[in-house]
Amino acid sequence: MCKLCEPSPSSSSNNKMSVEGFRDHMRRETNNLTNLCRHFKGVVKETQDIPEDVSGDIMVAVGQAELLMKERFTQFSHLIDDCELKRGEKEVTCQDLQGFWDIVYVQVPTM
């Protein structure tokens, strides 16, 4: 485990996460978004009386969520690996991971 990511005794668990904590968090969010995408694809497919513009908006949101997971979540996963394995051009810290996650996660509620 990346020593930089281990919580210090004086810090709260909300302020610092471990590498595994970031992995678990990303896994939960991936599962959540995947389930929501699956649900709304089903709604569009099985509901006959949804106006075309509404079904289009739903499918746009689904596409954005899938793109976010494919691109940003994959990038985040690589950063977690870089932190844990201490690889890359620059050292990746848990503070870096938290900052990246904060930037990425801002996009989720807007979908």
Biopython code that builds the backbone (N, CA, C, O; Angstrom):
import numpy as np
from Bio.PDB.StructureBuilder import StructureBuilder

atoms = [
    (1, "MET", "N", (0.844, -1.179, 0.000)),
    (1, "MET", "CA", (0.000, 0.000, 0.000)),
    (1, "MET", "C", (0.888, 1.241, 0.000)),
    (1, "MET", "O", (1.956, 1.255, 0.613)),
    (2, "CYS", "N", (0.444, 2.254, -0.677)),
    (2, "CYS", "CA", (1.161, 3.512, -0.782)),
    (2, "CYS", "C", (1.176, 4.206, 0.576)),
    (2, "CYS", "O", (0.123, 4.585, 1.087)),
    (3, "LYS", "N", (2.355, 4.376, 1.164)),
    (3, "LYS", "CA", (2.451, 4.979, 2.487)),
    (3, "LYS", "C", (1.875, 6.390, 2.500)),
    (3, "LYS", "O", (1.343, 6.830, 3.520)),
    (4, "LEU", "N", (1.973, 7.103, 1.385)),
    (4, "LEU", "CA", (1.430, 8.455, 1.328)),
    (4, "LEU", "C", (-0.079, 8.462, 1.525)),
    (4, "LEU", "O", (-0.654, 9.479, 1.911)),
    (5, "CYS", "N", (-0.716, 7.336, 1.262)),
    (5, "CYS", "CA", (-2.179, 7.294, 1.300)),
    (5, "CYS", "C", (-2.727, 6.707, 2.582)),
    (5, "CYS", "O", (-3.943, 6.617, 2.752)),
    (6, "GLU", "N", (-1.858, 6.310, 3.480)),
    (6, "GLU", "CA", (-2.349, 5.776, 4.739)),
    (6, "GLU", "C", (-2.766, 6.929, 5.642)),
    (6, "GLU", "O", (-2.018, 7.896, 5.789)),
    (7, "PRO", "N", (-3.940, 6.843, 6.243)),
    (7, "PRO", "CA", (-4.376, 7.927, 7.119)),
    (7, "PRO", "C", (-3.450, 8.073, 8.319)),
    (7, "PRO", "O", (-3.017, 7.084, 8.910)),
    (8, "SER", "N", (-3.159, 9.299, 8.663)),
    (8, "SER", "CA", (-2.369, 9.525, 9.864)),
    (8, "SER", "C", (-3.301, 9.430, 11.065)),
    (8, "SER", "O", (-4.505, 9.645, 10.923)),
    (9, "PRO", "N", (-2.776, 9.117, 12.233)),
    (9, "PRO", "CA", (-3.634, 8.982, 13.406)),
    (9, "PRO", "C", (-4.430, 10.241, 13.718)),
    (9, "PRO", "O", (-5.526, 10.154, 14.272)),
    (10, "SER", "N", (-3.901, 11.403, 13.374)),
    (10, "SER", "CA", (-4.591, 12.650, 13.705)),
    (10, "SER", "C", (-5.605, 13.071, 12.654)),
    (10, "SER", "O", (-6.396, 13.983, 12.897)),
    (11, "SER", "N", (-5.601, 12.424, 11.485)),
    (11, "SER", "CA", (-6.528, 12.841, 10.435)),
    (11, "SER", "C", (-7.792, 12.008, 10.484)),
    (11, "SER", "O", (-7.774, 10.843, 10.883)),
    (12, "SER", "N", (-8.894, 12.624, 10.069)),
    (12, "SER", "CA", (-10.144, 11.865, 10.016)),
    (12, "SER", "C", (-10.128, 11.005, 8.768)),
    (12, "SER", "O", (-9.420, 11.308, 7.808)),
    (13, "SER", "N", (-10.904, 9.935, 8.777)),
    (13, "SER", "CA", (-10.921, 9.031, 7.628)),
    (13, "SER", "C", (-11.515, 9.714, 6.403)),
    (13, "SER", "O", (-11.293, 9.254, 5.283)),
    (14, "ASN", "N", (-12.264, 10.797, 6.585)),
    (14, "ASN", "CA", (-12.818, 11.507, 5.442)),
    (14, "ASN", "C", (-11.775, 12.362, 4.738)),
    (14, "ASN", "O", (-11.921, 12.658, 3.552)),
    (15, "ASN", "N", (-10.738, 12.759, 5.441)),
    (15, "ASN", "CA", (-9.740, 13.644, 4.857)),
    (15, "ASN", "C", (-8.700, 12.899, 4.039)),
    (15, "ASN", "O", (-8.207, 13.429, 3.044)),
    (16, "LYS", "N", (-8.367, 11.717, 4.426)),
    (16, "LYS", "CA", (-7.356, 10.945, 3.723)),
    (16, "LYS", "C", (-7.901, 9.564, 3.449)),
    (16, "LYS", "O", (-8.485, 8.928, 4.327)),
    (17, "MET", "N", (-7.709, 9.104, 2.228)),
    (17, "MET", "CA", (-8.137, 7.761, 1.873)),
    (17, "MET", "C", (-6.920, 6.954, 1.459)),
    (17, "MET", "O", (-5.917, 7.501, 0.999)),
    (18, "SER", "N", (-7.022, 5.669, 1.626)),
    (18, "SER", "CA", (-5.968, 4.788, 1.169)),
    (18, "SER", "C", (-6.161, 4.506, -0.312)),
    (18, "SER", "O", (-7.214, 4.795, -0.879)),
    (19, "VAL", "N", (-5.145, 3.943, -0.925)),
    (19, "VAL", "CA", (-5.237, 3.543, -2.321)),
    (19, "VAL", "C", (-6.436, 2.606, -2.482)),
    (19, "VAL", "O", (-7.232, 2.760, -3.408)),
    (20, "GLU", "N", (-6.555, 1.653, -1.590)),
    (20, "GLU", "CA", (-7.670, 0.702, -1.674)),
    (20, "GLU", "C", (-9.010, 1.419, -1.455)),
    (20, "GLU", "O", (-10.019, 1.040, -2.049)),
    (21, "GLY", "N", (-9.020, 2.434, -0.621)),
    (21, "GLY", "CA", (-10.230, 3.224, -0.418)),
    (21, "GLY", "C", (-10.663, 3.927, -1.697)),
    (21, "GLY", "O", (-11.852, 3.975, -2.013)),
    (22, "PHE", "N", (-9.691, 4.475, -2.437)),
    (22, "PHE", "CA", (-10.016, 5.096, -3.721)),
    (22, "PHE", "C", (-10.527, 4.055, -4.711)),
    (22, "PHE", "O", (-11.484, 4.311, -5.442)),
    (23, "ARG", "N", (-9.894, 2.881, -4.739)),
    (23, "ARG", "CA", (-10.354, 1.810, -5.637)),
    (23, "ARG", "C", (-11.794, 1.410, -5.304)),
    (23, "ARG", "O", (-12.630, 1.284, -6.199)),
    (24, "ASP", "N", (-12.078, 1.213, -4.020)),
    (24, "ASP", "CA", (-13.422, 0.823, -3.601)),
    (24, "ASP", "C", (-14.446, 1.901, -3.964)),
    (24, "ASP", "O", (-15.539, 1.598, -4.441)),
    (25, "HIS", "N", (-14.084, 3.137, -3.736)),
    (25, "HIS", "CA", (-14.988, 4.247, -4.040)),
    (25, "HIS", "C", (-15.296, 4.288, -5.538)),
    (25, "HIS", "O", (-16.450, 4.442, -5.936)),
    (26, "MET", "N", (-14.261, 4.149, -6.362)),
    (26, "MET", "CA", (-14.457, 4.166, -7.804)),
    (26, "MET", "C", (-15.291, 2.962, -8.245)),
    (26, "MET", "O", (-16.137, 3.082, -9.132)),
    (27, "ARG", "N", (-15.057, 1.816, -7.636)),
    (27, "ARG", "CA", (-15.826, 0.613, -7.970)),
    (27, "ARG", "C", (-17.308, 0.814, -7.646)),
    (27, "ARG", "O", (-18.176, 0.447, -8.438)),
    (28, "ARG", "N", (-17.589, 1.392, -6.491)),
    (28, "ARG", "CA", (-18.987, 1.651, -6.106)),
    (28, "ARG", "C", (-19.654, 2.639, -7.064)),
    (28, "ARG", "O", (-20.792, 2.431, -7.486)),
    (29, "GLU", "N", (-18.944, 3.707, -7.403)),
    (29, "GLU", "CA", (-19.510, 4.701, -8.316)),
    (29, "GLU", "C", (-19.691, 4.127, -9.713)),
    (29, "GLU", "O", (-20.666, 4.450, -10.393)),
    (30, "THR", "N", (-18.769, 3.283, -10.148)),
    (30, "THR", "CA", (-18.902, 2.625, -11.449)),
    (30, "THR", "C", (-20.133, 1.726, -11.453)),
    (30, "THR", "O", (-20.916, 1.745, -12.403)),
    (31, "ASN", "N", (-20.303, 0.945, -10.403)),
    (31, "ASN", "CA", (-21.479, 0.073, -10.311)),
    (31, "ASN", "C", (-22.765, 0.894, -10.289)),
    (31, "ASN", "O", (-23.740, 0.546, -10.955)),
    (32, "ASN", "N", (-22.766, 1.974, -9.527)),
    (32, "ASN", "CA", (-23.942, 2.833, -9.432)),
    (32, "ASN", "C", (-24.303, 3.427, -10.795)),
    (32, "ASN", "O", (-25.457, 3.355, -11.217)),
    (33, "LEU", "N", (-23.330, 4.007, -11.477)),
    (33, "LEU", "CA", (-23.594, 4.609, -12.785)),
    (33, "LEU", "C", (-23.990, 3.556, -13.820)),
    (33, "LEU", "O", (-24.872, 3.793, -14.645)),
    (34, "THR", "N", (-23.343, 2.408, -13.775)),
    (34, "THR", "CA", (-23.676, 1.325, -14.708)),
    (34, "THR", "C", (-25.124, 0.879, -14.512)),
    (34, "THR", "O", (-25.857, 0.684, -15.482)),
    (35, "ASN", "N", (-25.526, 0.722, -13.262)),
    (35, "ASN", "CA", (-26.910, 0.328, -12.977)),
    (35, "ASN", "C", (-27.906, 1.396, -13.424)),
    (35, "ASN", "O", (-28.958, 1.071, -13.976)),
    (36, "LEU", "N", (-27.583, 2.657, -13.190)),
    (36, "LEU", "CA", (-28.463, 3.737, -13.638)),
    (36, "LEU", "C", (-28.578, 3.765, -15.169)),
    (36, "LEU", "O", (-29.668, 3.950, -15.709)),
    (37, "CYS", "N", (-27.461, 3.584, -15.852)),
    (37, "CYS", "CA", (-27.474, 3.556, -17.318)),
    (37, "CYS", "C", (-28.351, 2.408, -17.820)),
    (37, "CYS", "O", (-29.181, 2.586, -18.711)),
    (38, "ARG", "N", (-28.154, 1.254, -17.244)),
    (38, "ARG", "CA", (-28.937, 0.076, -17.630)),
    (38, "ARG", "C", (-30.430, 0.328, -17.398)),
    (38, "ARG", "O", (-31.261, 0.013, -18.250)),
    (39, "HIS", "N", (-30.754, 0.895, -16.244)),
    (39, "HIS", "CA", (-32.150, 1.178, -15.911)),
    (39, "HIS", "C", (-32.786, 2.126, -16.925)),
    (39, "HIS", "O", (-33.870, 1.850, -17.439)),
    (40, "PHE", "N", (-32.121, 3.232, -17.213)),
    (40, "PHE", "CA", (-32.718, 4.228, -18.091)),
    (40, "PHE", "C", (-32.732, 3.797, -19.553)),
    (40, "PHE", "O", (-33.614, 4.211, -20.306)),
    (41, "LYS", "N", (-31.779, 2.980, -19.965)),
    (41, "LYS", "CA", (-31.862, 2.396, -21.306)),
    (41, "LYS", "C", (-33.117, 1.528, -21.410)),
    (41, "LYS", "O", (-33.821, 1.552, -22.420)),
    (42, "GLY", "N", (-33.383, 0.763, -20.351)),
    (42, "GLY", "CA", (-34.582, -0.073, -20.322)),
    (42, "GLY", "C", (-35.854, 0.750, -20.342)),
    (42, "GLY", "O", (-36.820, 0.396, -21.017)),
    (43, "VAL", "N", (-35.856, 1.848, -19.603)),
    (43, "VAL", "CA", (-37.030, 2.734, -19.576)),
    (43, "VAL", "C", (-37.313, 3.251, -20.981)),
    (43, "VAL", "O", (-38.457, 3.219, -21.436)),
    (44, "VAL", "N", (-36.291, 3.722, -21.662)),
    (44, "VAL", "CA", (-36.466, 4.261, -23.015)),
    (44, "VAL", "C", (-36.940, 3.166, -23.966)),
    (44, "VAL", "O", (-37.812, 3.398, -24.803)),
    (45, "LYS", "N", (-36.368, 1.987, -23.836)),
    (45, "LYS", "CA", (-36.702, 0.887, -24.741)),
    (45, "LYS", "C", (-38.127, 0.369, -24.518)),
    (45, "LYS", "O", (-38.818, 0.024, -25.476)),
    (46, "GLU", "N", (-38.559, 0.316, -23.276)),
    (46, "GLU", "CA", (-39.829, -0.339, -22.971)),
    (46, "GLU", "C", (-41.012, 0.609, -22.781)),
    (46, "GLU", "O", (-42.151, 0.156, -22.659)),
    (47, "THR", "N", (-40.761, 1.891, -22.754)),
    (47, "THR", "CA", (-41.852, 2.848, -22.566)),
    (47, "THR", "C", (-42.176, 3.483, -23.914)),
    (47, "THR", "O", (-41.352, 4.190, -24.494)),
    (48, "GLN", "N", (-43.368, 3.227, -24.397)),
    (48, "GLN", "CA", (-43.762, 3.664, -25.732)),
    (48, "GLN", "C", (-44.104, 5.153, -25.811)),
    (48, "GLN", "O", (-43.893, 5.779, -26.850)),
    (49, "ASP", "N", (-44.622, 5.719, -24.739)),
    (49, "ASP", "CA", (-45.155, 7.081, -24.815)),
    (49, "ASP", "C", (-44.201, 8.170, -24.323)),
    (49, "ASP", "O", (-44.643, 9.270, -23.989)),
    (50, "ILE", "N", (-42.912, 7.881, -24.274)),
    (50, "ILE", "CA", (-41.941, 8.927, -23.920)),
    (50, "ILE", "C", (-41.720, 9.801, -25.152)),
    (50, "ILE", "O", (-41.410, 9.285, -26.226)),
    (51, "PRO", "N", (-41.876, 11.117, -25.010)),
    (51, "PRO", "CA", (-41.605, 12.003, -26.153)),
    (51, "PRO", "C", (-40.165, 11.826, -26.642)),
    (51, "PRO", "O", (-39.250, 11.560, -25.862)),
    (52, "GLU", "N", (-39.999, 11.980, -27.930)),
    (52, "GLU", "CA", (-38.689, 11.748, -28.545)),
    (52, "GLU", "C", (-37.604, 12.637, -27.951)),
    (52, "GLU", "O", (-36.473, 12.191, -27.760)),
    (53, "ASP", "N", (-37.941, 13.891, -27.656)),
    (53, "ASP", "CA", (-36.936, 14.785, -27.092)),
    (53, "ASP", "C", (-36.517, 14.341, -25.693)),
    (53, "ASP", "O", (-35.357, 14.499, -25.314)),
    (54, "VAL", "N", (-37.451, 13.791, -24.928)),
    (54, "VAL", "CA", (-37.138, 13.309, -23.584)),
    (54, "VAL", "C", (-36.280, 12.044, -23.670)),
    (54, "VAL", "O", (-35.296, 11.906, -22.943)),
    (55, "SER", "N", (-36.654, 11.129, -24.554)),
    (55, "SER", "CA", (-35.837, 9.913, -24.690)),
    (55, "SER", "C", (-34.452, 10.262, -25.212)),
    (55, "SER", "O", (-33.466, 9.623, -24.845)),
    (56, "GLY", "N", (-34.379, 11.277, -26.068)),
    (56, "GLY", "CA", (-33.071, 11.742, -26.549)),
    (56, "GLY", "C", (-32.224, 12.295, -25.418)),
    (56, "GLY", "O", (-31.029, 12.009, -25.335)),
    (57, "ASP", "N", (-32.835, 13.084, -24.545)),
    (57, "ASP", "CA", (-32.114, 13.639, -23.390)),
    (57, "ASP", "C", (-31.617, 12.527, -22.463)),
    (57, "ASP", "O", (-30.505, 12.588, -21.938)),
    (58, "ILE", "N", (-32.463, 11.514, -22.275)),
    (58, "ILE", "CA", (-32.065, 10.376, -21.428)),
    (58, "ILE", "C", (-30.862, 9.662, -22.040)),
    (58, "ILE", "O", (-29.900, 9.340, -21.343)),
    (59, "MET", "N", (-30.926, 9.421, -23.337)),
    (59, "MET", "CA", (-29.829, 8.701, -23.984)),
    (59, "MET", "C", (-28.537, 9.532, -24.016)),
    (59, "MET", "O", (-27.439, 8.976, -23.969)),
    (60, "VAL", "N", (-28.671, 10.854, -24.094)),
    (60, "VAL", "CA", (-27.490, 11.722, -24.009)),
    (60, "VAL", "C", (-26.843, 11.577, -22.633)),
    (60, "VAL", "O", (-25.623, 11.447, -22.528)),
    (61, "ALA", "N", (-27.658, 11.599, -21.584)),
    (61, "ALA", "CA", (-27.133, 11.451, -20.223)),
    (61, "ALA", "C", (-26.473, 10.086, -20.040)),
    (61, "ALA", "O", (-25.418, 9.983, -19.416)),
    (62, "VAL", "N", (-27.092, 9.045, -20.582)),
    (62, "VAL", "CA", (-26.518, 7.695, -20.506)),
    (62, "VAL", "C", (-25.173, 7.668, -21.233)),
    (62, "VAL", "O", (-24.200, 7.114, -20.722)),
    (63, "GLY", "N", (-25.123, 8.262, -22.413)),
    (63, "GLY", "CA", (-23.872, 8.306, -23.176)),
    (63, "GLY", "C", (-22.777, 9.068, -22.442)),
    (63, "GLY", "O", (-21.615, 8.664, -22.454)),
    (64, "GLN", "N", (-23.153, 10.167, -21.806)),
    (64, "GLN", "CA", (-22.171, 10.948, -21.045)),
    (64, "GLN", "C", (-21.634, 10.132, -19.865)),
    (64, "GLN", "O", (-20.436, 10.154, -19.582)),
    (65, "ALA", "N", (-22.520, 9.420, -19.187)),
    (65, "ALA", "CA", (-22.091, 8.600, -18.049)),
    (65, "ALA", "C", (-21.161, 7.480, -18.514)),
    (65, "ALA", "O", (-20.147, 7.203, -17.872)),
    (66, "GLU", "N", (-21.505, 6.845, -19.619)),
    (66, "GLU", "CA", (-20.658, 5.765, -20.136)),
    (66, "GLU", "C", (-19.304, 6.298, -20.577)),
    (66, "GLU", "O", (-18.282, 5.652, -20.347)),
    (67, "LEU", "N", (-19.281, 7.463, -21.205)),
    (67, "LEU", "CA", (-18.028, 8.081, -21.622)),
    (67, "LEU", "C", (-17.175, 8.463, -20.412)),
    (67, "LEU", "O", (-15.961, 8.258, -20.410)),
    (68, "LEU", "N", (-17.813, 9.015, -19.393)),
    (68, "LEU", "CA", (-17.110, 9.372, -18.167)),
    (68, "LEU", "C", (-16.437, 8.142, -17.561)),
    (68, "LEU", "O", (-15.269, 8.185, -17.175)),
    (69, "MET", "N", (-17.189, 7.052, -17.486)),
    (69, "MET", "CA", (-16.610, 5.825, -16.915)),
    (69, "MET", "C", (-15.488, 5.284, -17.783)),
    (69, "MET", "O", (-14.449, 4.866, -17.271)),
    (70, "LYS", "N", (-15.690, 5.291, -19.085)),
    (70, "LYS", "CA", (-14.689, 4.725, -19.984)),
    (70, "LYS", "C", (-13.394, 5.540, -19.986)),
    (70, "LYS", "O", (-12.299, 4.978, -19.978)),
    (71, "GLU", "N", (-13.528, 6.851, -19.997)),
    (71, "GLU", "CA", (-12.337, 7.694, -20.113)),
    (71, "GLU", "C", (-11.783, 8.132, -18.758)),
    (71, "GLU", "O", (-10.641, 7.812, -18.429)),
    (72, "ARG", "N", (-12.567, 8.850, -17.976)),
    (72, "ARG", "CA", (-12.053, 9.435, -16.734)),
    (72, "ARG", "C", (-11.849, 8.400, -15.637)),
    (72, "ARG", "O", (-10.861, 8.462, -14.906)),
    (73, "PHE", "N", (-12.773, 7.448, -15.512)),
    (73, "PHE", "CA", (-12.594, 6.431, -14.479)),
    (73, "PHE", "C", (-11.397, 5.543, -14.803)),
    (73, "PHE", "O", (-10.678, 5.113, -13.902)),
    (74, "THR", "N", (-11.184, 5.270, -16.085)),
    (74, "THR", "CA", (-10.004, 4.492, -16.487)),
    (74, "THR", "C", (-8.736, 5.272, -16.184)),
    (74, "THR", "O", (-7.766, 4.709, -15.677)),
    (75, "GLN", "N", (-8.737, 6.549, -16.487)),
    (75, "GLN", "CA", (-7.581, 7.402, -16.183)),
    (75, "GLN", "C", (-7.330, 7.429, -14.680)),
    (75, "GLN", "O", (-6.183, 7.353, -14.239)),
    (76, "PHE", "N", (-8.388, 7.535, -13.899)),
    (76, "PHE", "CA", (-8.261, 7.547, -12.447)),
    (76, "PHE", "C", (-7.689, 6.228, -11.945)),
    (76, "PHE", "O", (-6.851, 6.219, -11.043)),
    (77, "SER", "N", (-8.126, 5.128, -12.514)),
    (77, "SER", "CA", (-7.609, 3.814, -12.131)),
    (77, "SER", "C", (-6.097, 3.730, -12.362)),
    (77, "SER", "O", (-5.362, 3.179, -11.542)),
    (78, "HIS", "N", (-5.650, 4.282, -13.481)),
    (78, "HIS", "CA", (-4.204, 4.295, -13.771)),
    (78, "HIS", "C", (-3.450, 5.172, -12.769)),
    (78, "HIS", "O", (-2.342, 4.834, -12.353)),
    (79, "LEU", "N", (-4.051, 6.290, -12.386)),
    (79, "LEU", "CA", (-3.413, 7.151, -11.384)),
    (79, "LEU", "C", (-3.318, 6.443, -10.030)),
    (79, "LEU", "O", (-2.322, 6.585, -9.322)),
    (80, "ILE", "N", (-4.346, 5.692, -9.678)),
    (80, "ILE", "CA", (-4.300, 4.917, -8.431)),
    (80, "ILE", "C", (-3.148, 3.921, -8.487)),
    (80, "ILE", "O", (-2.392, 3.781, -7.525)),
    (81, "ASP", "N", (-3.018, 3.231, -9.619)),
    (81, "ASP", "CA", (-1.911, 2.287, -9.795)),
    (81, "ASP", "C", (-0.568, 3.000, -9.675)),
    (81, "ASP", "O", (0.351, 2.502, -9.026)),
    (82, "ASP", "N", (-0.461, 4.171, -10.307)),
    (82, "ASP", "CA", (0.789, 4.935, -10.240)),
    (82, "ASP", "C", (1.124, 5.320, -8.804)),
    (82, "ASP", "O", (2.290, 5.279, -8.410)),
    (83, "CYS", "N", (0.124, 5.689, -8.026)),
    (83, "CYS", "CA", (0.347, 6.029, -6.623)),
    (83, "CYS", "C", (0.822, 4.804, -5.852)),
    (83, "CYS", "O", (1.794, 4.866, -5.099)),
    (84, "GLU", "N", (0.135, 3.714, -6.046)),
    (84, "GLU", "CA", (0.463, 2.503, -5.304)),
    (84, "GLU", "C", (1.845, 1.961, -5.666)),
    (84, "GLU", "O", (2.602, 1.537, -4.792)),
    (85, "LEU", "N", (2.167, 1.977, -6.958)),
    (85, "LEU", "CA", (3.416, 1.375, -7.436)),
    (85, "LEU", "C", (4.554, 2.376, -7.545)),
    (85, "LEU", "O", (5.669, 2.021, -7.927)),
    (86, "LYS", "N", (4.267, 3.640, -7.204)),
    (86, "LYS", "CA", (5.276, 4.714, -7.269)),
    (86, "LYS", "C", (5.941, 4.779, -8.643)),
    (86, "LYS", "O", (7.165, 4.769, -8.771)),
    (87, "ARG", "N", (5.096, 4.846, -9.652)),
    (87, "ARG", "CA", (5.620, 4.929, -11.020)),
    (87, "ARG", "C", (5.078, 6.180, -11.691)),
    (87, "ARG", "O", (4.178, 6.842, -11.173)),
    (88, "GLY", "N", (5.635, 6.488, -12.842)),
    (88, "GLY", "CA", (5.216, 7.671, -13.586)),
    (88, "GLY", "C", (6.299, 8.734, -13.531)),
    (88, "GLY", "O", (7.252, 8.635, -12.757)),
    (89, "GLU", "N", (6.138, 9.742, -14.357)),
    (89, "GLU", "CA", (7.118, 10.828, -14.398)),
    (89, "GLU", "C", (7.210, 11.561, -13.074)),
    (89, "GLU", "O", (8.299, 11.881, -12.599)),
    (90, "LYS", "N", (6.055, 11.823, -12.486)),
    (90, "LYS", "CA", (6.004, 12.500, -11.193)),
    (90, "LYS", "C", (5.301, 11.590, -10.200)),
    (90, "LYS", "O", (4.443, 10.792, -10.576)),
    (91, "GLU", "N", (5.663, 11.712, -8.948)),
    (91, "GLU", "CA", (5.030, 10.914, -7.905)),
    (91, "GLU", "C", (3.569, 11.336, -7.746)),
    (91, "GLU", "O", (3.262, 12.524, -7.646)),
    (92, "VAL", "N", (2.684, 10.359, -7.723)),
    (92, "VAL", "CA", (1.258, 10.604, -7.530)),
    (92, "VAL", "C", (0.947, 10.360, -6.059)),
    (92, "VAL", "O", (1.221, 9.283, -5.530)),
    (93, "THR", "N", (0.378, 11.359, -5.406)),
    (93, "THR", "CA", (0.026, 11.245, -3.991)),
    (93, "THR", "C", (-1.480, 11.060, -3.851)),
    (93, "THR", "O", (-2.225, 11.234, -4.815)),
    (94, "CYS", "N", (-1.917, 10.712, -2.665)),
    (94, "CYS", "CA", (-3.354, 10.602, -2.421)),
    (94, "CYS", "C", (-4.027, 11.962, -2.520)),
    (94, "CYS", "O", (-5.208, 12.042, -2.856)),
    (95, "GLN", "N", (-3.312, 13.006, -2.240)),
    (95, "GLN", "CA", (-3.864, 14.349, -2.425)),
    (95, "GLN", "C", (-4.143, 14.580, -3.913)),
    (95, "GLN", "O", (-5.162, 15.171, -4.269)),
    (96, "ASP", "N", (-3.245, 14.119, -4.775)),
    (96, "ASP", "CA", (-3.476, 14.197, -6.224)),
    (96, "ASP", "C", (-4.716, 13.396, -6.610)),
    (96, "ASP", "O", (-5.549, 13.860, -7.389)),
    (97, "LEU", "N", (-4.829, 12.190, -6.058)),
    (97, "LEU", "CA", (-5.984, 11.343, -6.354)),
    (97, "LEU", "C", (-7.276, 12.024, -5.923)),
    (97, "LEU", "O", (-8.262, 12.021, -6.660)),
    (98, "GLN", "N", (-7.271, 12.606, -4.734)),
    (98, "GLN", "CA", (-8.467, 13.277, -4.237)),
    (98, "GLN", "C", (-8.828, 14.448, -5.137)),
    (98, "GLN", "O", (-10.001, 14.648, -5.455)),
    (99, "GLY", "N", (-7.839, 15.218, -5.546)),
    (99, "GLY", "CA", (-8.090, 16.359, -6.430)),
    (99, "GLY", "C", (-8.659, 15.929, -7.769)),
    (99, "GLY", "O", (-9.600, 16.540, -8.275)),
    (100, "PHE", "N", (-8.086, 14.873, -8.346)),
    (100, "PHE", "CA", (-8.592, 14.371, -9.626)),
    (100, "PHE", "C", (-10.024, 13.877, -9.472)),
    (100, "PHE", "O", (-10.882, 14.175, -10.304)),
    (101, "TRP", "N", (-10.283, 13.117, -8.400)),
    (101, "TRP", "CA", (-11.628, 12.594, -8.174)),
    (101, "TRP", "C", (-12.635, 13.739, -8.002)),
    (101, "TRP", "O", (-13.737, 13.686, -8.548)),
    (102, "ASP", "N", (-12.255, 14.765, -7.248)),
    (102, "ASP", "CA", (-13.152, 15.901, -7.035)),
    (102, "ASP", "C", (-13.527, 16.560, -8.364)),
    (102, "ASP", "O", (-14.681, 16.934, -8.573)),
    (103, "ILE", "N", (-12.559, 16.699, -9.249)),
    (103, "ILE", "CA", (-12.799, 17.317, -10.556)),
    (103, "ILE", "C", (-13.701, 16.427, -11.412)),
    (103, "ILE", "O", (-14.631, 16.915, -12.055)),
    (104, "VAL", "N", (-13.429, 15.144, -11.419)),
    (104, "VAL", "CA", (-14.223, 14.210, -12.224)),
    (104, "VAL", "C", (-15.634, 14.090, -11.676)),
    (104, "VAL", "O", (-16.601, 14.096, -12.437)),
    (105, "TYR", "N", (-15.758, 13.980, -10.361)),
    (105, "TYR", "CA", (-17.062, 13.709, -9.766)),
    (105, "TYR", "C", (-18.024, 14.891, -9.876)),
    (105, "TYR", "O", (-19.235, 14.714, -9.745)),
    (106, "VAL", "N", (-17.503, 16.081, -10.112)),
    (106, "VAL", "CA", (-18.359, 17.250, -10.318)),
    (106, "VAL", "C", (-19.265, 17.019, -11.527)),
    (106, "VAL", "O", (-20.370, 17.559, -11.584)),
    (107, "GLN", "N", (-18.807, 16.226, -12.488)),
    (107, "GLN", "CA", (-19.578, 15.981, -13.703)),
    (107, "GLN", "C", (-20.768, 15.052, -13.475)),
    (107, "GLN", "O", (-21.730, 15.093, -14.242)),
    (108, "VAL", "N", (-20.724, 14.225, -12.451)),
    (108, "VAL", "CA", (-21.759, 13.206, -12.254)),
    (108, "VAL", "C", (-23.139, 13.813, -12.010)),
    (108, "VAL", "O", (-24.085, 13.409, -12.685)),
    (109, "PRO", "N", (-23.309, 14.752, -11.095)),
    (109, "PRO", "CA", (-24.658, 15.281, -10.859)),
    (109, "PRO", "C", (-25.256, 16.032, -12.046)),
    (109, "PRO", "O", (-26.474, 16.194, -12.117)),
    (110, "THR", "N", (-24.420, 16.493, -12.979)),
    (110, "THR", "CA", (-24.931, 17.247, -14.113)),
    (110, "THR", "C", (-25.488, 16.359, -15.211)),
    (110, "THR", "O", (-26.034, 16.864, -16.192)),
    (111, "MET", "N", (-25.364, 15.061, -15.067)),
    (111, "MET", "CA", (-25.854, 14.139, -16.091)),
    (111, "MET", "C", (-27.304, 13.821, -15.923)),
    (111, "MET", "O", (-27.864, 13.057, -16.709)),
]
sb = StructureBuilder()
sb.init_structure("model")
sb.init_model(0)
sb.init_chain("A")
sb.init_seg("    ")
for serial, (resi, resn, name, xyz) in enumerate(atoms, 1):
    if name == "N":
        sb.init_residue(resn, " ", resi, " ")
    sb.init_atom(name, np.array(xyz, "f"), 0.0, 1.0, " ", f" {name:<3s}", serial, name[0])
structure = sb.get_structure()
